[in-house]
Amino acid sequence: MIIKIDFQSDEALYMQLRNQIIMGIATSSIQEGDVLPSVRQLAGDIGINMHTVNKAYSVLRQEGFVTIDRRKGAVVSLNVDKLKALEEMKKNLRVVLARGCCKNITSKEVHQLVDEIFAEYEKQEEQ
């Protein structure tokens, strides 16, 4: 698992880590049942504080992407609640789309972006 942290970004480090793990799951480079590196190991590998990794793992657990096992650590375990996921996505999309509207981005351009992103995921799943 390759994690790249942008220390110059305004985005919190734990959110960058969380987002990259979610992207790994979405692109199938991280599979259900995979054990994520220990907090200590990942913190050392990418040069961040253990508490930051712990917070990212905690958020992933709360969001249903991992379970925490005392013996194994953080395990990718997708808690599939599609209705809840769709509602959360709708909430997040409202803000993203509002920002796009303020920048004069059309619905056609948004649909094209969504199609491109899904095509990337599907391509990576085939590999």
Phi and psi in degrees as GROMACS dihedral restraints (atoms count N, CA, C in turn):
[ dihedral_restraints ]
;  ai    aj    ak    al  type     phi  dphi    fc
    3     4     5     6     1  -103.5    20    10
    4     5     6     7     1   118.8    20    10
    6     7     8     9     1  -114.5    20    10
    7     8     9    10     1   129.5    20    10
    9    10    11    12     1  -119.3    20    10
   10    11    12    13     1   116.7    20    10
   12    13    14    15     1  -100.5    20    10
   13    14    15    16     1   132.6    20    10
   15    16    17    18     1   -99.9    20    10
   16    17    18    19     1   101.1    20    10
   18    19    20    21     1   -71.4    20    10
   19    20    21    22     1   -11.9    20    10
   21    22    23    24     1   -91.5    20    10
   22    23    24    25     1   -10.4    20    10
   24    25    26    27     1   -71.5    20    10
   25    26    27    28     1   151.5    20    10
   27    28    29    30     1   -78.3    20    10
   28    29    30    31     1   -16.1    20    10
   30    31    32    33     1   -73.2    20    10
   31    32    33    34     1   135.2    20    10
   33    34    35    36     1   -57.1    20    10
   34    35    36    37     1   143.8    20    10
   36    37    38    39     1   -58.8    20    10
   37    38    39    40     1   -41.9    20    10
   39    40    41    42     1   -65.6    20    10
   40    41    42    43     1   -31.9    20    10
   42    43    44    45     1   -72.7    20    10
   43    44    45    46     1   -37.9    20    10
   45    46    47    48     1   -60.2    20    10
   46    47    48    49     1   -45.1    20    10
   48    49    50    51     1   -63.3    20    10
   49    50    51    52     1   -47.5    20    10
   51    52    53    54     1   -57.1    20    10
   52    53    54    55     1   -48.0    20    10
   54    55    56    57     1   -63.3    20    10
   55    56    57    58     1   -39.3    20    10
   57    58    59    60     1   -68.8    20    10
   58    59    60    61     1   -35.4    20    10
   60    61    62    63     1   -67.7    20    10
   61    62    63    64     1   -42.3    20    10
   63    64    65    66     1   -61.8    20    10
   64    65    66    67     1   -42.1    20    10
   66    67    68    69     1   -62.5    20    10
   67    68    69    70     1   -38.4    20    10
   69    70    71    72     1   -62.3    20    10
   70    71    72    73     1   -39.9    20    10
   72    73    74    75     1   -67.3    20    10
   73    74    75    76     1   -44.9    20    10
   75    76    77    78     1   -63.0    20    10
   76    77    78    79     1   -33.2    20    10
   78    79    80    81     1   -95.2    20    10
   79    80    81    82     1     5.3    20    10
   81    82    83    84     1    68.0    20    10
   82    83    84    85     1    13.2    20    10
   84    85    86    87     1   -78.8    20    10
   85    86    87    88     1   -18.0    20    10
   87    88    89    90     1  -121.3    20    10
   88    89    90    91     1   125.1    20    10
   90    91    92    93     1  -105.8    20    10
   91    92    93    94     1   156.5    20    10
   93    94    95    96     1   -59.4    20    10
   94    95    96    97     1   133.8    20    10
   96    97    98    99     1    96.9    20    10
   97    98    99   100     1   -16.3    20    10
   99   100   101   102     1   -65.3    20    10
  100   101   102   103     1   142.2    20    10
  102   103   104   105     1   -95.3    20    10
  103   104   105   106     1   124.0    20    10
  105   106   107   108     1   -74.3    20    10
  106   107   108   109     1   155.5    20    10
  108   109   110   111     1   -56.9    20    10
  109   110   111   112     1   153.1    20    10
  111   112   113   114     1   -61.9    20    10
  112   113   114   115     1   157.7    20    10
  114   115   116   117     1   -55.0    20    10
  115   116   117   118     1   -47.7    20    10
  117   118   119   120     1   -62.9    20    10
  118   119   120   121     1   -45.2    20    10
  120   121   122   123     1   -64.2    20    10
  121   122   123   124     1   -48.8    20    10
  123   124   125   126     1   -64.9    20    10
  124   125   126   127     1   -41.1    20    10
  126   127   128   129     1   -59.3    20    10
  127   128   129   130     1   -44.4    20    10
  129   130   131   132     1   -66.3    20    10
  130   131   132   133     1   -41.2    20    10
  132   133   134   135     1   -63.1    20    10
  133   134   135   136     1   -39.6    20    10
  135   136   137   138     1  -104.9    20    10
  136   137   138   139     1    -0.7    20    10
  138   139   140   141     1    75.2    20    10
  139   140   141   142     1    40.1    20    10
  141   142   143   144     1  -127.4    20    10
  142   143   144   145     1   169.7    20    10
  144   145   146   147     1   -69.7    20    10
  145   146   147   148     1   143.9    20    10
  147   148   149   150     1   -59.6    20    10
  148   149   150   151     1   -34.3    20    10
  150   151   152   153     1   -64.3    20    10
  151   152   153   154     1   -31.6    20    10
  153   154   155   156     1   -66.9    20    10
  154   155   156   157     1   -45.4    20    10
  156   157   158   159     1   -64.0    20    10
  157   158   159   160     1   -43.7    20    10
  159   160   161   162     1   -59.1    20    10
  160   161   162   163     1   -40.8    20    10
  162   163   164   165     1   -65.5    20    10
  163   164   165   166     1   -42.2    20    10
  165   166   167   168     1   -61.4    20    10
  166   167   168   169     1   -45.7    20    10
  168   169   170   171     1   -62.9    20    10
  169   170   171   172     1   -37.5    20    10
  171   172   173   174     1   -62.8    20    10
  172   173   174   175     1   -44.9    20    10
  174   175   176   177     1   -64.0    20    10
  175   176   177   178     1   -42.8    20    10
  177   178   179   180     1   -61.4    20    10
  178   179   180   181     1   -36.8    20    10
  180   181   182   183     1   -67.1    20    10
  181   182   183   184     1   -45.7    20    10
  183   184   185   186     1   -62.1    20    10
  184   185   186   187     1   -33.2    20    10
  186   187   188   189     1   -86.2    20    10
  187   188   189   190     1    -1.8    20    10
  189   190   191   192     1    83.9    20    10
  190   191   192   193     1    23.2    20    10
  192   193   194   195     1   -96.8    20    10
  193   194   195   196     1   -27.4    20    10
  195   196   197   198     1  -138.3    20    10
  196   197   198   199     1   158.2    20    10
  198   199   200   201     1  -115.2    20    10
  199   200   201   202     1   153.6    20    10
  201   202   203   204     1  -107.2    20    10
  202   203   204   205     1   119.7    20    10
  204   205   206   207     1  -111.3    20    10
  205   206   207   208     1   130.6    20    10
  207   208   209   210     1   -59.1    20    10
  208   209   210   211     1   -33.5    20    10
  210   211   212   213     1   -88.5    20    10
  211   212   213   214     1   -39.9    20    10
  213   214   215   216     1   -93.5    20    10
  214   215   216   217     1   -30.3    20    10
  216   217   218   219     1    99.8    20    10
  217   218   219   220     1  -142.9    20    10
  219   220   221   222     1   -84.4    20    10
  220   221   222   223     1   120.5    20    10
  222   223   224   225     1  -118.8    20    10
  223   224   225   226     1   130.9    20    10
  225   226   227   228     1   -66.2    20    10
  226   227   228   229     1   118.6    20    10
  228   229   230   231     1  -147.9    20    10
  229   230   231   232     1    96.9    20    10
  231   232   233   234     1   -75.4    20    10
  232   233   234   235     1   114.9    20    10
  234   235   236   237     1   -87.3    20    10
  235   236   237   238     1    96.0    20    10
  237   238   239   240     1   -83.9    20    10
  238   239   240   241     1   104.0    20    10
  240   241   242   243     1  -125.8    20    10
  241   242   243   244     1    86.2    20    10
  243   244   245   246     1   -59.4    20    10
  244   245   246   247     1   -41.5    20    10
  246   247   248   249     1   -62.7    20    10
  247   248   249   250     1   -42.9    20    10
  249   250   251   252     1   -65.1    20    10
  250   251   252   253     1   -41.7    20    10
  252   253   254   255     1   -63.7    20    10
  253   254   255   256     1   -40.7    20    10
  255   256   257   258     1   -65.7    20    10
  256   257   258   259     1   -39.8    20    10
  258   259   260   261     1   -65.0    20    10
  259   260   261   262     1   -41.2    20    10
  261   262   263   264     1   -65.7    20    10
  262   263   264   265     1   -41.8    20    10
  264   265   266   267     1   -62.9    20    10
  265   266   267   268     1   -41.8    20    10
  267   268   269   270     1   -60.3    20    10
  268   269   270   271     1   -44.3    20    10
  270   271   272   273     1   -60.8    20    10
  271   272   273   274     1   -46.7    20    10
  273   274   275   276     1   -68.0    20    10
  274   275   276   277     1   -38.6    20    10
  276   277   278   279     1   -65.8    20    10
  277   278   279   280     1   -33.9    20    10
  279   280   281   282     1   -55.6    20    10
  280   281   282   283     1   -44.8    20    10
  282   283   284   285     1   -69.5    20    10
  283   284   285   286     1   -45.7    20    10
  285   286   287   288     1   -61.1    20    10
  286   287   288   289     1   -44.5    20    10
  288   289   290   291     1   -68.1    20    10
  289   290   291   292     1   -35.9    20    10
  291   292   293   294     1   -62.9    20    10
  292   293   294   295     1   -41.3    20    10
  294   295   296   297     1   -62.8    20    10
  295   296   297   298     1   -40.7    20    10
  297   298   299   300     1   -63.1    20    10
  298   299   300   301     1   -42.2    20    10
  300   301   302   303     1   -60.2    20    10
  301   302   303   304     1   -39.6    20    10
  303   304   305   306     1   -64.1    20    10
  304   305   306   307     1   -23.0    20    10
  306   307   308   309     1  -102.2    20    10
  307   308   309   310     1    13.8    20    10
  309   310   311   312     1    63.4    20    10
  310   311   312   313     1    33.2    20    10
  312   313   314   315     1   -85.0    20    10
  313   314   315   316     1   129.0    20    10
  315   316   317   318     1   -84.6    20    10
  316   317   318   319     1   162.5    20    10
  318   319   320   321     1   -64.3    20    10
  319   320   321   322     1   -33.3    20    10
  321   322   323   324     1   -61.6    20    10
  322   323   324   325     1   -43.0    20    10
  324   325   326   327     1   -65.7    20    10
  325   326   327   328     1   -38.0    20    10
  327   328   329   330     1   -64.6    20    10
  328   329   330   331     1   -45.8    20    10
  330   331   332   333     1   -60.3    20    10
  331   332   333   334     1   -40.0    20    10
  333   334   335   336     1   -62.9    20    10
  334   335   336   337     1   -43.6    20    10
  336   337   338   339     1   -61.5    20    10
  337   338   339   340     1   -44.6    20    10
  339   340   341   342     1   -61.8    20    10
  340   341   342   343     1   -44.6    20    10
  342   343   344   345     1   -60.7    20    10
  343   344   345   346     1   -41.8    20    10
  345   346   347   348     1   -62.7    20    10
  346   347   348   349     1   -44.0    20    10
  348   349   350   351     1   -65.4    20    10
  349   350   351   352     1   -45.8    20    10
  351   352   353   354     1   -63.5    20    10
  352   353   354   355     1   -36.7    20    10
  354   355   356   357     1   -62.5    20    10
  355   356   357   358     1   -39.0    20    10
  357   358   359   360     1   -61.5    20    10
  358   359   360   361     1   -44.7    20    10
  360   361   362   363     1   -62.7    20    10
  361   362   363   364     1   -45.0    20    10
  363   364   365   366     1   -64.6    20    10
  364   365   366   367     1   -38.7    20    10
  366   367   368   369     1   -63.1    20    10
  367   368   369   370     1   -43.6    20    10
  369   370   371   372     1   -70.5    20    10
  370   371   372   373     1   -30.5    20    10
  372   373   374   375     1   -67.7    20    10
  373   374   375   376     1   -32.6    20    10
  375   376   377   378     1   -70.0    20    10
  376   377   378   379     1   -24.5    20    10
